[in-house]
């Protein structure tokens, strides 16, 4: 049985979580991630800093 997994957020923690789950569970999980385009639209912020409204 394949279990669906949804990861909300795609920055470093989201991608690391997806990588870990795939390595740990292999073909037993179907992983999808959702990212907000709005959070990545600002190019003037430093990587890793919180977005400003």
N, C-alpha and C positions, 0 to 999 in steps of 0.2 A: 504494500500500500504506500502510495506517495502522498506525503503531507505537504499542503501548500503553506508557504511562509511569506509574509509580506513585511518588508522592512521599510519603515517610514523615515526618510532622511537618507541622503546619499553621500554626505561628507565622509571623512575618514572613518568615523565610527560605524556608519552604515555599511561601507564597503568592507571593513574589517569583520563586522558581524556576518555578512554574507559569505565571506571567504572562510571564516571559521565553521559556520554551519555546513557549508558544502564539503569541507574537508572532514568534518566529524561524522556527517550523516550520508554523504555521497548521493546516490540515486534515490534515497528514501525521502528527500525533500525537493520541492520545486520552489525555488526562491525568486521573488520579484521585489524590486525596490521602487519607491516613489520619491521623487525629488520635487521641490518647488523651484520653478524657473525664476520666480520673483527673488528668491534669496541669492541667486547667482547672477542677477542682472547688474548688480553694482560692481564695477571693476576697480573702483577707487578705494576699496577697503583692503586692509592687510589680510593675507590668508590666515584663517583660523579665528579672526575676530568676529564679534557679533554684528549682524547687519543692523543698520540704522533705518528707522522708518522714513 
